[in-house]
């Protein structure tokens, strides 16, 4: 039984998709304990305060929209 020429691209896409899913699943099974512990320690060390504005540096001239595209 052979695959028709019209369906070969779909079969190739499905094969590559399944292989990528298998690799991602294997990686997820290997590393979940390490990432959970690391995420908890990172959030415990660093607290973000939304009320503190960060410094912004403006370089150059302010933005002026080009209302006439023929003039540059």
PDB file of N, CA, C, O and CB in Angstrom:
ATOM      1  N   UNK A   1       0.848  -1.171   0.000  1.00  0.00           N
ATOM      2  CA  UNK A   1       0.000   0.000   0.000  1.00  0.00           C
ATOM      3  C   UNK A   1       0.897   1.238   0.000  1.00  0.00           C
ATOM      4  O   UNK A   1       1.744   1.406   0.877  1.00  0.00           O
ATOM      5  CB  UNK A   1      -0.967  -0.004   1.224  1.00  0.00           C
ATOM      6  N   UNK A   2       0.703   2.068  -0.963  1.00  0.00           N
ATOM      7  CA  UNK A   2       1.518   3.277  -1.034  1.00  0.00           C
ATOM      8  C   UNK A   2       0.634   4.507  -0.797  1.00  0.00           C
ATOM      9  O   UNK A   2      -0.586   4.469  -0.959  1.00  0.00           O
ATOM     10  CB  UNK A   2       2.242   3.375  -2.409  1.00  0.00           C
ATOM     11  N   UNK A   3       1.292   5.578  -0.414  1.00  0.00           N
ATOM     12  CA  UNK A   3       0.601   6.831  -0.143  1.00  0.00           C
ATOM     13  C   UNK A   3       0.484   7.601  -1.460  1.00  0.00           C
ATOM     14  O   UNK A   3       1.451   7.719  -2.212  1.00  0.00           O
ATOM     15  CB  UNK A   3       1.356   7.676   0.948  1.00  0.00           C
ATOM     16  N   UNK A   4      -0.703   8.115  -1.720  1.00  0.00           N
ATOM     17  CA  UNK A   4      -0.891   8.869  -2.946  1.00  0.00           C
ATOM     18  C   UNK A   4      -0.041  10.124  -2.912  1.00  0.00           C
ATOM     19  O   UNK A   4       0.274  10.646  -1.842  1.00  0.00           O
ATOM     20  CB  UNK A   4      -2.370   9.222  -3.151  1.00  0.00           C
ATOM     21  N   UNK A   5       0.323  10.598  -4.077  1.00  0.00           N
ATOM     22  CA  UNK A   5       1.194  11.761  -4.162  1.00  0.00           C
ATOM     23  C   UNK A   5       0.533  13.002  -3.568  1.00  0.00           C
ATOM     24  O   UNK A   5       1.228  13.861  -3.025  1.00  0.00           O
ATOM     25  CB  UNK A   5       1.583  12.019  -5.610  1.00  0.00           C
ATOM     26  N   UNK A   6      -0.766  13.114  -3.656  1.00  0.00           N
ATOM     27  CA  UNK A   6      -1.479  14.263  -3.106  1.00  0.00           C
ATOM     28  C   UNK A   6      -1.422  14.301  -1.582  1.00  0.00           C
ATOM     29  O   UNK A   6      -1.496  15.378  -0.990  1.00  0.00           O
ATOM     30  CB  UNK A   6      -2.923  14.244  -3.564  1.00  0.00           C
ATOM     31  N   UNK A   7      -1.291  13.135  -0.938  1.00  0.00           N
ATOM     32  CA  UNK A   7      -1.332  13.047   0.516  1.00  0.00           C
ATOM     33  C   UNK A   7       0.044  12.990   1.168  1.00  0.00           C
ATOM     34  O   UNK A   7       0.131  12.943   2.395  1.00  0.00           O
ATOM     35  CB  UNK A   7      -2.114  11.846   0.918  1.00  0.00           C
ATOM     36  N   UNK A   8       1.100  12.993   0.402  1.00  0.00           N
ATOM     37  CA  UNK A   8       2.439  12.845   0.979  1.00  0.00           C
ATOM     38  C   UNK A   8       2.825  14.016   1.870  1.00  0.00           C
ATOM     39  O   UNK A   8       3.465  13.811   2.902  1.00  0.00           O
ATOM     40  CB  UNK A   8       3.462  12.694  -0.122  1.00  0.00           C
ATOM     41  N   UNK A   9       2.460  15.222   1.505  1.00  0.00           N
ATOM     42  CA  UNK A   9       2.810  16.382   2.331  1.00  0.00           C
ATOM     43  C   UNK A   9       2.106  16.337   3.677  1.00  0.00           C
ATOM     44  O   UNK A   9       2.694  16.686   4.700  1.00  0.00           O
ATOM     45  CB  UNK A   9       2.456  17.679   1.605  1.00  0.00           C
ATOM     46  N   UNK A  10       0.856  15.909   3.680  1.00  0.00           N
ATOM     47  CA  UNK A  10       0.101  15.816   4.938  1.00  0.00           C
ATOM     48  C   UNK A  10       0.694  14.734   5.827  1.00  0.00           C
ATOM     49  O   UNK A  10       0.797  14.918   7.040  1.00  0.00           O
ATOM     50  CB  UNK A  10      -1.394  15.521   4.664  1.00  0.00           C
ATOM     51  N   UNK A  11       1.081  13.624   5.249  1.00  0.00           N
ATOM     52  CA  UNK A  11       1.674  12.538   6.032  1.00  0.00           C
ATOM     53  C   UNK A  11       3.013  12.983   6.608  1.00  0.00           C
ATOM     54  O   UNK A  11       3.320  12.675   7.759  1.00  0.00           O
ATOM     55  CB  UNK A  11       1.855  11.269   5.165  1.00  0.00           C
ATOM     56  N   UNK A  12       3.807  13.697   5.831  1.00  0.00           N
ATOM     57  CA  UNK A  12       5.079  14.210   6.320  1.00  0.00           C
ATOM     58  C   UNK A  12       4.860  15.207   7.448  1.00  0.00           C
ATOM     59  O   UNK A  12       5.565  15.155   8.456  1.00  0.00           O
ATOM     60  CB  UNK A  12       5.866  14.861   5.185  1.00  0.00           C
ATOM     61  N   UNK A  13       3.909  16.105   7.303  1.00  0.00           N
ATOM     62  CA  UNK A  13       3.596  17.068   8.342  1.00  0.00           C
ATOM     63  C   UNK A  13       3.137  16.378   9.621  1.00  0.00           C
ATOM     64  O   UNK A  13       3.554  16.760  10.715  1.00  0.00           O
ATOM     65  CB  UNK A  13       2.531  18.033   7.858  1.00  0.00           C
ATOM     66  N   UNK A  14       2.294  15.380   9.495  1.00  0.00           N
ATOM     67  CA  UNK A  14       1.814  14.646  10.669  1.00  0.00           C
ATOM     68  C   UNK A  14       2.956  13.900  11.348  1.00  0.00           C
ATOM     69  O   UNK A  14       3.010  13.845  12.576  1.00  0.00           O
ATOM     70  CB  UNK A  14       0.704  13.662  10.272  1.00  0.00           C
ATOM     71  N   UNK A  15       3.858  13.332  10.580  1.00  0.00           N
ATOM     72  CA  UNK A  15       4.995  12.604  11.147  1.00  0.00           C
ATOM     73  C   UNK A  15       5.921  13.543  11.916  1.00  0.00           C
ATOM     74  O   UNK A  15       6.344  13.225  13.028  1.00  0.00           O
ATOM     75  CB  UNK A  15       5.778  11.885  10.039  1.00  0.00           C
ATOM     76  N   UNK A  16       6.234  14.683  11.338  1.00  0.00           N
ATOM     77  CA  UNK A  16       7.101  15.645  12.002  1.00  0.00           C
ATOM     78  C   UNK A  16       6.436  16.191  13.262  1.00  0.00           C
ATOM     79  O   UNK A  16       7.097  16.384  14.283  1.00  0.00           O
ATOM     80  CB  UNK A  16       7.457  16.789  11.049  1.00  0.00           C
ATOM     81  N   UNK A  17       5.132  16.440  13.191  1.00  0.00           N
ATOM     82  CA  UNK A  17       4.400  16.935  14.357  1.00  0.00           C
ATOM     83  C   UNK A  17       4.431  15.932  15.496  1.00  0.00           C
ATOM     84  O   UNK A  17       4.661  16.306  16.646  1.00  0.00           O
ATOM     85  CB  UNK A  17       2.957  17.251  13.984  1.00  0.00           C
ATOM     86  N   UNK A  18       4.203  14.666  15.188  1.00  0.00           N
ATOM     87  CA  UNK A  18       4.220  13.639  16.230  1.00  0.00           C
ATOM     88  C   UNK A  18       5.610  13.469  16.837  1.00  0.00           C
ATOM     89  O   UNK A  18       5.738  13.241  18.040  1.00  0.00           O
ATOM     90  CB  UNK A  18       3.737  12.309  15.663  1.00  0.00           C
ATOM     91  N   UNK A  19       6.642  13.577  16.020  1.00  0.00           N
ATOM     92  CA  UNK A  19       8.004  13.484  16.550  1.00  0.00           C
ATOM     93  C   UNK A  19       8.319  14.658  17.475  1.00  0.00           C
ATOM     94  O   UNK A  19       8.943  14.472  18.520  1.00  0.00           O
ATOM     95  CB  UNK A  19       9.020  13.433  15.402  1.00  0.00           C
ATOM     96  N   UNK A  20       7.897  15.848  17.105  1.00  0.00           N
ATOM     97  CA  UNK A  20       8.129  17.027  17.949  1.00  0.00           C
ATOM     98  C   UNK A  20       7.360  16.924  19.264  1.00  0.00           C
ATOM     99  O   UNK A  20       7.868  17.308  20.318  1.00  0.00           O
ATOM    100  CB  UNK A  20       7.722  18.307  17.203  1.00  0.00           C
ATOM    101  N   UNK A  21       6.139  16.407  19.198  1.00  0.00           N
ATOM    102  CA  UNK A  21       5.353  16.222  20.411  1.00  0.00           C
ATOM    103  C   UNK A  21       6.019  15.200  21.332  1.00  0.00           C
ATOM    104  O   UNK A  21       6.034  15.377  22.550  1.00  0.00           O
ATOM    105  CB  UNK A  21       3.925  15.777  20.062  1.00  0.00           C
ATOM    106  N   UNK A  22       6.564  14.145  20.759  1.00  0.00           N
ATOM    107  CA  UNK A  22       7.236  13.125  21.562  1.00  0.00           C
ATOM    108  C   UNK A  22       8.485  13.696  22.243  1.00  0.00           C
ATOM    109  O   UNK A  22       8.740  13.400  23.410  1.00  0.00           O
ATOM    110  CB  UNK A  22       7.616  11.920  20.684  1.00  0.00           C
ATOM    111  N   UNK A  23       9.254  14.502  21.531  1.00  0.00           N
ATOM    112  CA  UNK A  23      10.458  15.098  22.114  1.00  0.00           C
ATOM    113  C   UNK A  23      10.082  16.082  23.216  1.00  0.00           C
ATOM    114  O   UNK A  23      10.715  16.100  24.272  1.00  0.00           O
ATOM    115  CB  UNK A  23      11.295  15.805  21.028  1.00  0.00           C
ATOM    116  N   UNK A  24       9.055  16.901  22.977  1.00  0.00           N
ATOM    117  CA  UNK A  24       8.629  17.864  23.987  1.00  0.00           C
ATOM    118  C   UNK A  24       8.067  17.160  25.215  1.00  0.00           C
ATOM    119  O   UNK A  24       8.296  17.600  26.342  1.00  0.00           O
ATOM    120  CB  UNK A  24       7.588  18.818  23.407  1.00  0.00           C
ATOM    121  N   UNK A  25       7.337  16.078  25.008  1.00  0.00           N
ATOM    122  CA  UNK A  25       6.800  15.316  26.137  1.00  0.00           C
ATOM    123  C   UNK A  25       7.890  14.665  26.959  1.00  0.00           C
ATOM    124  O   UNK A  25       7.815  14.643  28.187  1.00  0.00           O
ATOM    125  CB  UNK A  25       5.841  14.261  25.646  1.00  0.00           C
ATOM    126  N   UNK A  26       8.900  14.136  26.295  1.00  0.00           N
ATOM    127  CA  UNK A  26      10.016  13.524  27.014  1.00  0.00           C
ATOM    128  C   UNK A  26      10.782  14.576  27.817  1.00  0.00           C
ATOM    129  O   UNK A  26      11.194  14.318  28.948  1.00  0.00           O
ATOM    130  CB  UNK A  26      10.963  12.809  26.031  1.00  0.00           C
ATOM    131  N   UNK A  27      10.971  15.752  27.235  1.00  0.00           N
ATOM    132  CA  UNK A  27      11.660  16.822  27.960  1.00  0.00           C
ATOM    133  C   UNK A  27      10.834  17.291  29.153  1.00  0.00           C
ATOM    134  O   UNK A  27      11.396  17.625  30.197  1.00  0.00           O
ATOM    135  CB  UNK A  27      11.952  18.004  27.022  1.00  0.00           C
ATOM    136  N   UNK A  28       9.529  17.322  29.018  1.00  0.00           N
ATOM    137  CA  UNK A  28       8.670  17.740  30.126  1.00  0.00           C
ATOM    138  C   UNK A  28       8.662  16.715  31.251  1.00  0.00           C
ATOM    139  O   UNK A  28       8.534  17.080  32.420  1.00  0.00           O
ATOM    140  CB  UNK A  28       7.251  17.974  29.631  1.00  0.00           C
ATOM    141  N   UNK A  29       8.796  15.460  30.919  1.00  0.00           N
ATOM    142  CA  UNK A  29       8.824  14.426  31.949  1.00  0.00           C
ATOM    143  C   UNK A  29      10.142  14.425  32.718  1.00  0.00           C
ATOM    144  O   UNK A  29      10.174  14.064  33.895  1.00  0.00           O
ATOM    145  CB  UNK A  29       8.591  13.060  31.325  1.00  0.00           C
ATOM    146  N   UNK A  30      11.212  14.822  32.070  1.00  0.00           N
ATOM    147  CA  UNK A  30      12.523  14.788  32.699  1.00  0.00           C
ATOM    148  C   UNK A  30      12.720  15.943  33.669  1.00  0.00           C
ATOM    149  O   UNK A  30      13.375  15.763  34.696  1.00  0.00           O
ATOM    150  CB  UNK A  30      13.603  14.813  31.646  1.00  0.00           C
ATOM    151  N   UNK A  31      12.172  17.133  33.378  1.00  0.00           N
ATOM    152  CA  UNK A  31      12.553  18.318  34.103  1.00  0.00           C
ATOM    153  C   UNK A  31      11.476  18.998  34.964  1.00  0.00           C
ATOM    154  O   UNK A  31      11.737  20.127  35.378  1.00  0.00           O
ATOM    155  CB  UNK A  31      13.046  19.270  33.154  1.00  0.00           C
ATOM    156  N   UNK A  32      10.326  18.455  35.272  1.00  0.00           N
ATOM    157  CA  UNK A  32       9.321  19.245  35.980  1.00  0.00           C
ATOM    158  C   UNK A  32       9.686  19.585  37.425  1.00  0.00           C
ATOM    159  O   UNK A  32       9.327  20.664  37.898  1.00  0.00           O
ATOM    160  CB  UNK A  32       8.027  18.511  35.968  1.00  0.00           C
ATOM    161  N   UNK A  33      10.379  18.715  38.133  1.00  0.00           N
ATOM    162  CA  UNK A  33      10.709  18.978  39.529  1.00  0.00           C
ATOM    163  C   UNK A  33      11.724  20.115  39.650  1.00  0.00           C
ATOM    164  O   UNK A  33      11.649  20.908  40.588  1.00  0.00           O
ATOM    165  CB  UNK A  33      11.253  17.710  40.194  1.00  0.00           C
ATOM    166  N   UNK A  34      12.646  20.201  38.739  1.00  0.00           N
ATOM    167  CA  UNK A  34      13.658  21.244  38.795  1.00  0.00           C
ATOM    168  C   UNK A  34      13.048  22.617  38.516  1.00  0.00           C
ATOM    169  O   UNK A  34      13.396  23.587  39.188  1.00  0.00           O
ATOM    170  CB  UNK A  34      14.778  20.949  37.796  1.00  0.00           C
ATOM    171  N   UNK A  35      12.157  22.718  37.551  1.00  0.00           N
ATOM    172  CA  UNK A  35      11.588  24.022  37.211  1.00  0.00           C
ATOM    173  C   UNK A  35      10.646  24.519  38.287  1.00  0.00           C
ATOM    174  O   UNK A  35      10.605  25.721  38.550  1.00  0.00           O
ATOM    175  CB  UNK A  35      10.857  23.949  35.884  1.00  0.00           C
ATOM    176  N   UNK A  36       9.895  23.647  38.912  1.00  0.00           N
ATOM    177  CA  UNK A  36       8.972  24.084  39.953  1.00  0.00           C
ATOM    178  C   UNK A  36       9.737  24.633  41.157  1.00  0.00           C
ATOM    179  O   UNK A  36       9.348  25.656  41.718  1.00  0.00           O
ATOM    180  CB  UNK A  36       8.060  22.924  40.383  1.00  0.00           C
ATOM    181  N   UNK A  37      10.796  23.980  41.550  1.00  0.00           N
ATOM    182  CA  UNK A  37      11.586  24.451  42.686  1.00  0.00           C
ATOM    183  C   UNK A  37      12.281  25.768  42.346  1.00  0.00           C
ATOM    184  O   UNK A  37      12.357  26.665  43.185  1.00  0.00           O
ATOM    185  CB  UNK A  37      12.625  23.390  43.100  1.00  0.00           C
ATOM    186  N   UNK A  38      12.778  25.885  41.138  1.00  0.00           N
ATOM    187  CA  UNK A  38      13.469  27.106  40.730  1.00  0.00           C
ATOM    188  C   UNK A  38      12.488  28.273  40.640  1.00  0.00           C
ATOM    189  O   UNK A  38      12.837  29.387  41.033  1.00  0.00           O
ATOM    190  CB  UNK A  38      14.178  26.899  39.379  1.00  0.00           C
ATOM    191  N   UNK A  39      11.270  28.054  40.136  1.00  0.00           N
ATOM    192  CA  UNK A  39      10.284  29.125  40.024  1.00  0.00           C
ATOM    193  C   UNK A  39       9.896  29.666  41.389  1.00  0.00           C
ATOM    194  O   UNK A  39       9.731  30.875  41.555  1.00  0.00           O
ATOM    195  CB  UNK A  39       9.047  28.631  39.293  1.00  0.00           C
ATOM    196  N   UNK A  40       9.749  28.787  42.361  1.00  0.00           N
ATOM    197  CA  UNK A  40       9.384  29.236  43.707  1.00  0.00           C
ATOM    198  C   UNK A  40      10.506  30.054  44.329  1.00  0.00           C
ATOM    199  O   UNK A  40      10.238  31.049  45.002  1.00  0.00           O
ATOM    200  CB  UNK A  40       9.049  28.036  44.602  1.00  0.00           C
ATOM    201  N   UNK A  41      11.754  29.657  44.119  1.00  0.00           N
ATOM    202  CA  UNK A  41      12.862  30.397  44.707  1.00  0.00           C
ATOM    203  C   UNK A  41      13.049  31.753  44.033  1.00  0.00           C
ATOM    204  O   UNK A  41      13.415  32.722  44.698  1.00  0.00           O
ATOM    205  CB  UNK A  41      14.145  29.585  44.611  1.00  0.00           C
ATOM    206  N   UNK A  42      12.808  31.838  42.733  1.00  0.00           N
ATOM    207  CA  UNK A  42      12.962  33.110  42.017  1.00  0.00           C
ATOM    208  C   UNK A  42      11.901  34.092  42.463  1.00  0.00           C
ATOM    209  O   UNK A  42      12.202  35.270  42.655  1.00  0.00           O
ATOM    210  CB  UNK A  42      12.884  32.898  40.496  1.00  0.00           C
ATOM    211  N   UNK A  43      10.671  33.643  42.632  1.00  0.00           N
ATOM    212  CA  UNK A  43       9.613  34.557  43.051  1.00  0.00           C
ATOM    213  C   UNK A  43       9.783  34.970  44.510  1.00  0.00           C
ATOM    214  O   UNK A  43       9.369  36.066  44.890  1.00  0.00           O
ATOM    215  CB  UNK A  43       8.245  33.912  42.846  1.00  0.00           C
ATOM    216  N   UNK A  44      10.376  34.127  45.320  1.00  0.00           N
ATOM    217  CA  UNK A  44      10.593  34.486  46.711  1.00  0.00           C
ATOM    218  C   UNK A  44      11.697  35.535  46.846  1.00  0.00           C
ATOM    219  O   UNK A  44      11.641  36.376  47.743  1.00  0.00           O
ATOM    220  CB  UNK A  44      10.941  33.243  47.527  1.00  0.00           C
ATOM    221  N   UNK A  45      12.695  35.494  45.969  1.00  0.00           N
ATOM    222  CA  UNK A  45      13.807  36.432  46.041  1.00  0.00           C
ATOM    223  C   UNK A  45      13.438  37.824  45.532  1.00  0.00           C
ATOM    224  O   UNK A  45      13.895  38.826  46.081  1.00  0.00           O
ATOM    225  CB  UNK A  45      14.975  35.898  45.253  1.00  0.00           C
ATOM    226  N   UNK A  46      12.641  37.889  44.519  1.00  0.00           N
ATOM    227  CA  UNK A  46      12.392  39.145  43.834  1.00  0.00           C
ATOM    228  C   UNK A  46      10.923  39.520  43.914  1.00  0.00           C
ATOM    229  O   UNK A  46      10.060  38.724  43.543  1.00  0.00           O
ATOM    230  CB  UNK A  46      12.836  39.058  42.381  1.00  0.00           C
ATOM    231  N   UNK A  47      10.628  40.713  44.391  1.00  0.00           N
ATOM    232  CA  UNK A  47       9.272  41.219  44.416  1.00  0.00           C
ATOM    233  C   UNK A  47       9.199  42.431  43.504  1.00  0.00           C
ATOM    234  O   UNK A  47      10.067  43.303  43.545  1.00  0.00           O
ATOM    235  CB  UNK A  47       8.829  41.572  45.859  1.00  0.00           C
ATOM    236  N   UNK A  48       8.177  42.481  42.696  1.00  0.00           N
ATOM    237  CA  UNK A  48       8.014  43.572  41.755  1.00  0.00           C
ATOM    238  C   UNK A  48       6.972  44.536  42.299  1.00  0.00           C
ATOM    239  O   UNK A  48       5.853  44.142  42.630  1.00  0.00           O
ATOM    240  CB  UNK A  48       7.611  43.046  40.356  1.00  0.00           C
ATOM    241  N   UNK A  49       7.348  45.787  42.386  1.00  0.00           N
ATOM    242  CA  UNK A  49       6.432  46.813  42.858  1.00  0.00           C
ATOM    243  C   UNK A  49       6.003  47.634  41.651  1.00  0.00           C
ATOM    244  O   UNK A  49       6.838  48.249  40.986  1.00  0.00           O
ATOM    245  CB  UNK A  49       7.091  47.715  43.961  1.00  0.00           C
ATOM    246  N   UNK A  50       4.704  47.647  41.366  1.00  0.00           N
ATOM    247  CA  UNK A  50       4.208  48.334  40.180  1.00  0.00           C
ATOM    248  C   UNK A  50       4.180  49.845  40.357  1.00  0.00           C
ATOM    249  O   UNK A  50       4.135  50.572  39.365  1.00  0.00           O
ATOM    250  CB  UNK A  50       2.827  47.837  39.836  1.00  0.00           C
ATOM    251  N   UNK A  51       4.205  50.337  41.585  1.00  0.00           N
ATOM    252  CA  UNK A  51       4.115  51.768  41.827  1.00  0.00           C
ATOM    253  C   UNK A  51       5.432  52.491  41.553  1.00  0.00           C
ATOM    254  O   UNK A  51       5.434  53.711  41.387  1.00  0.00           O
ATOM    255  CB  UNK A  51       3.683  52.019  43.250  1.00  0.00           C
ATOM    256  N   UNK A  52       6.539  51.774  41.502  1.00  0.00           N
ATOM    257  CA  UNK A  52       7.828  52.395  41.255  1.00  0.00           C
ATOM    258  C   UNK A  52       8.039  52.583  39.750  1.00  0.00           C
ATOM    259  O   UNK A  52       8.155  51.598  39.020  1.00  0.00           O
ATOM    260  CB  UNK A  52       8.965  51.547  41.864  1.00  0.00           C
ATOM    261  N   UNK A  53       8.091  53.825  39.280  1.00  0.00           N
ATOM    262  CA  UNK A  53       8.319  54.012  37.844  1.00  0.00           C
ATOM    263  C   UNK A  53       9.787  53.776  37.496  1.00  0.00           C
ATOM    264  O   UNK A  53      10.685  54.163  38.243  1.00  0.00           O
ATOM    265  CB  UNK A  53       7.891  55.428  37.408  1.00  0.00           C
ATOM    266  N   UNK A  54      10.009  53.152  36.381  1.00  0.00           N
ATOM    267  CA  UNK A  54      11.384  52.937  35.961  1.00  0.00           C
ATOM    268  C   UNK A  54      11.853  54.127  35.138  1.00  0.00           C
ATOM    269  O   UNK A  54      11.050  54.800  34.491  1.00  0.00           O
ATOM    270  CB  UNK A  54      11.516  51.627  35.154  1.00  0.00           C
ATOM    271  N   UNK A  55      13.143  54.382  35.167  1.00  0.00           N
ATOM    272  CA  UNK A  55      13.704  55.512  34.446  1.00  0.00           C
ATOM    273  C   UNK A  55      13.685  55.232  32.946  1.00  0.00           C
ATOM    274  O   UNK A  55      14.033  54.138  32.501  1.00  0.00           O
ATOM    275  CB  UNK A  55      15.138  55.808  34.927  1.00  0.00           C
ATOM    276  N   UNK A  56      13.278  56.231  32.182  1.00  0.00           N
ATOM    277  CA  UNK A  56      13.214  56.099  30.737  1.00  0.00           C
ATOM    278  C   UNK A  56      14.092  57.169  30.121  1.00  0.00           C
ATOM    279  O   UNK A  56      14.018  58.339  30.495  1.00  0.00           O
ATOM    280  CB  UNK A  56      11.755  56.208  30.222  1.00  0.00           C
ATOM    281  N   UNK A  57      14.911  56.766  29.189  1.00  0.00           N
ATOM    282  CA  UNK A  57      15.805  57.710  28.539  1.00  0.00           C
ATOM    283  C   UNK A  57      15.336  57.930  27.110  1.00  0.00           C
ATOM    284  O   UNK A  57      15.161  56.978  26.350  1.00  0.00           O
ATOM    285  CB  UNK A  57      17.269  57.204  28.568  1.00  0.00           C
ATOM    286  N   UNK A  58      15.133  59.195  26.752  1.00  0.00           N
ATOM    287  CA  UNK A  58      14.689  59.539  25.409  1.00  0.00           C
ATOM    288  C   UNK A  58      15.903  59.984  24.618  1.00  0.00           C
ATOM    289  O   UNK A  58      16.622  60.894  25.030  1.00  0.00           O
ATOM    290  CB  UNK A  58      13.591  60.649  25.433  1.00  0.00           C
ATOM    291  N   UNK A  59      16.131  59.343  23.485  1.00  0.00           N
ATOM    292  CA  UNK A  59      17.279  59.665  22.656  1.00  0.00           C
ATOM    293  C   UNK A  59      16.774  60.304  21.367  1.00  0.00           C
ATOM    294  O   UNK A  59      15.889  59.757  20.709  1.00  0.00           O
ATOM    295  CB  UNK A  59      18.138  58.395  22.360  1.00  0.00           C
ATOM    296  N   UNK A  60      17.322  61.438  21.010  1.00  0.00           N
ATOM    297  CA  UNK A  60      16.955  62.084  19.752  1.00  0.00           C
ATOM    298  C   UNK A  60      15.769  63.007  19.907  1.00  0.00           C
ATOM    299  O   UNK A  60      15.420  63.421  21.012  1.00  0.00           O
ATOM    300  CB  UNK A  60      16.654  61.049  18.704  1.00  0.00           C
ATOM    301  N   UNK A  61      15.162  63.319  18.792  1.00  0.00           N
ATOM    302  CA  UNK A  61      14.033  64.247  18.783  1.00  0.00           C
ATOM    303  C   UNK A  61      12.738  63.485  19.016  1.00  0.00           C
ATOM    304  O   UNK A  61      12.675  62.273  18.810  1.00  0.00           O
ATOM    305  CB  UNK A  61      13.970  65.025  17.450  1.00  0.00           C
ATOM    306  N   UNK A  62      11.710  64.198  19.447  1.00  0.00           N
ATOM    307  CA  UNK A  62      10.429  63.520  19.631  1.00  0.00           C
ATOM    308  C   UNK A  62       9.838  63.071  18.298  1.00  0.00           C
ATOM    309  O   UNK A  62      10.194  63.598  17.244  1.00  0.00           O
ATOM    310  CB  UNK A  62       9.447  64.435  20.356  1.00  0.00           C
ATOM    311  N   UNK A  63       8.955  62.119  18.351  1.00  0.00           N
ATOM    312  CA  UNK A  63       8.360  61.554  17.150  1.00  0.00           C
ATOM    313  C   UNK A  63       7.407  62.554  16.512  1.00  0.00           C
ATOM    314  O   UNK A  63       6.535  63.113  17.178  1.00  0.00           O
ATOM    315  CB  UNK A  63       7.627  60.246  17.472  1.00  0.00           C
ATOM    316  N   UNK A  64       7.586  62.771  15.215  1.00  0.00           N
ATOM    317  CA  UNK A  64       6.681  63.624  14.446  1.00  0.00           C
ATOM    318  C   UNK A  64       6.157  62.775  13.295  1.00  0.00           C
ATOM    319  O   UNK A  64       6.941  62.311  12.468  1.00  0.00           O
ATOM    320  CB  UNK A  64       7.403  64.940  13.923  1.00  0.00           C
ATOM    321  N   UNK A  65       4.844  62.565  13.229  1.00  0.00           N
ATOM    322  CA  UNK A  65       4.323  61.704  12.160  1.00  0.00           C
ATOM    323  C   UNK A  65       4.487  62.358  10.794  1.00  0.00           C
ATOM    324  O   UNK A  65       4.389  63.577  10.656  1.00  0.00           O
ATOM    325  CB  UNK A  65       2.845  61.379  12.408  1.00  0.00           C
ATOM    326  N   UNK A  66       4.734  61.543   9.810  1.00  0.00           N
ATOM    327  CA  UNK A  66       4.895  62.013   8.441  1.00  0.00           C
ATOM    328  C   UNK A  66       3.511  62.075   7.800  1.00  0.00           C
ATOM    329  O   UNK A  66       2.980  61.056   7.359  1.00  0.00           O
ATOM    330  CB  UNK A  66       5.862  61.083   7.625  1.00  0.00           C
ATOM    331  N   UNK A  67       2.924  63.285   7.750  1.00  0.00           N
ATOM    332  CA  UNK A  67       1.579  63.431   7.213  1.00  0.00           C
ATOM    333  C   UNK A  67       1.596  63.601   5.690  1.00  0.00           C
ATOM    334  O   UNK A  67       0.568  63.415   5.039  1.00  0.00           O
ATOM    335  CB  UNK A  67       0.881  64.621   7.866  1.00  0.00           C
ATOM    336  N   UNK A  68       2.726  63.945   5.129  1.00  0.00           N
ATOM    337  CA  UNK A  68       2.846  64.063   3.684  1.00  0.00           C
ATOM    338  C   UNK A  68       3.955  63.124   3.230  1.00  0.00           C
ATOM    339  O   UNK A  68       5.131  63.464   3.363  1.00  0.00           O
ATOM    340  CB  UNK A  68       3.137  65.540   3.250  1.00  0.00           C
ATOM    341  N   UNK A  69       3.613  61.947   2.696  1.00  0.00           N
ATOM    342  CA  UNK A  69       4.627  60.946   2.360  1.00  0.00           C
ATOM    343  C   UNK A  69       5.584  61.378   1.239  1.00  0.00           C
ATOM    344  O   UNK A  69       6.672  60.816   1.114  1.00  0.00           O
ATOM    345  CB  UNK A  69       3.946  59.668   1.962  1.00  0.00           C
ATOM    346  N   UNK A  70       5.199  62.361   0.428  1.00  0.00           N
ATOM    347  CA  UNK A  70       6.085  62.778  -0.666  1.00  0.00           C
ATOM    348  C   UNK A  70       7.264  63.588  -0.147  1.00  0.00           C
ATOM    349  O   UNK A  70       8.308  63.645  -0.796  1.00  0.00           O
ATOM    350  CB  UNK A  70       5.308  63.595  -1.701  1.00  0.00           C
ATOM    351  N   UNK A  71       7.111  64.212   1.007  1.00  0.00           N
ATOM    352  CA  UNK A  71       8.205  64.980   1.592  1.00  0.00           C
ATOM    353  C   UNK A  71       8.935  64.132   2.613  1.00  0.00           C
ATOM    354  O   UNK A  71       8.334  63.593   3.542  1.00  0.00           O
ATOM    355  CB  UNK A  71       7.686  66.277   2.239  1.00  0.00           C
ATOM    356  N   UNK A  72      10.218  64.024   2.428  1.00  0.00           N
ATOM    357  CA  UNK A  72      10.995  63.216   3.372  1.00  0.00           C
ATOM    358  C   UNK A  72      12.055  64.042   3.991  1.00  0.00           C
ATOM    359  O   UNK A  72      12.821  63.545   4.817  1.00  0.00           O
ATOM    360  CB  UNK A  72      11.609  62.008   2.700  1.00  0.00           C
TER     361      UNK A  72
END
